[in-house]
């Protein structure tokens, strides 16, 4: 009897698996994408108040699309962070994977910029028809966008005071999610660790070569403007003297550690050397994302300014377009050190070749 019972159990398990497979295969496009949920979540408050504003539908759709893409950006960022934790220097496959993910994030932000042109088909008068129904709802309260900023590396102290705390927007589980992204390693931190661990930096040979090249370049400079030459010397001193670099970090003018900045300099200098091309493309992608994010902030500011002007308060307790204007500063740029890197580069004609044994 026990043998037959065992056979029956196996048959039942196989039957259940076949039923599940049939159920999965029977689900079509709409079921797979859960379109019933997705397409039934556009509720126009104006229509519930007997004064339909058809542009409200566009407003809802666009912001829901933003949130879907924000979710994908967070998904890609988590993968990149995991790859960076594992270190990429000896794994070209994973470096390509990280590069693909970063490129995708950049492409998504480019797409999000196009959303503004669609929103701007709505006039300020059109927006005014339903703006009152938003009441306390504001894009300022987008948890996912705040998480993107945190995961990218924007520090709490660099955020602009907006008459309303960022954490006050969230409670319960949302507040926990927000706080978690403040405490876990962000992209900036992990990129710094990755650059710090660059094999060629494990001794001072190549860095000493670069410093001597910089000294020779400054010595042979044909710059006739003394003030410009002194400014260039001071800038190079800030690269080679740890205390000066630390002072710039404390002032908020730099965000990389000194060792990470050295790694970025060497990567850029020897970008054509074997094994360095992919790493350089990762740096390029980080600059692209930072630039796209800045463009997004600027387009957001321009659109809001056009819709409500300078003197209207924003929804959700914000100060409106003036708050958005204040987020356009360099303090909101995470990889500003990579963007400013060209000013610290020594011309290629002065830089000696890499020593083959330390490649």
BELZIGI-V22089 format. One line per field, one symbol per residue. ss: DSSP state (h for helix, s for strand, l for the rest). psi: psi as a letter, one per 40 degrees, with the letter a starting at -180 (. if undefined). burial: # if it has 9 or more other C-alpha atoms within 8 Angstrom, else .. A space follows every 10 residues. Layout:
ss = ???
psi = ???
burial = ???
//
This chain:
ss = lhhhhhhhhh hhhhhhhhhh hhhhhhllhh hhllhhhhll llllhhhhll llllhhhhhh hhhhhhhhhh hhhhhhhhhh hhhhhlllll lhhhhhhhhh hhhhhhhhhh hhhhhhhhhl lllhhhhhhh hlllllllhh hlhhhhhhhh hhlllhhhll llllllhhhl llhhhhhhhh hhhlllhhhh hhhhhhllhh hlllhhhhhh hhhhhhhhhl lllllhhhhh hhhhhhhhhh lhhhhhhhhh lllllllhhh hhhhhhhhhl llllllhhhh hhhhhhhhhh hhhhhhhhhh hhhhhhhhll llllhhhlll hhhhhhlllh hhlllhhhhl hhhhlllhhh lllllhhhl
psi = dddddddddd dddddddddd dddddehadd ddefddddee fghhdddeff ghhdeddddd dddddddddd dddddddddd dddddehede gddddddddd dddddddddd ddddddddde ehidddddde ddedbehidd ehdddddddd ddehideeih hfehiddedi ibdddddddd eddihidddd ddddddehde eeiedddddd ddddddddde hehdhddddd dddddddede hddddddddd eeeieiiddd dddddddddf deiheedddd dddddddddd dddddddddd dddddddead eiiiieeiea dddddeeeie dehdfdddde ddeehhidee hiiihdee.
burial = .......... .......... ......#..# #...#..... ...#.##... .##.###### ##...##.## #.##.##.## #.##..##.. ...###.##. ######.### .##.##..#. .#.#.##..# ...#...#.. #.##.##### ####....#. .........# #..#####.. ##...##### ######.#.. #....##.## #.##.##... ........#. ..#.#####. .#.###.##. ...###.#.# #######.## #....##### ###.###### .######### #.###.###. ..######## #.###.##.. ########.. #..#.#...# #........
//
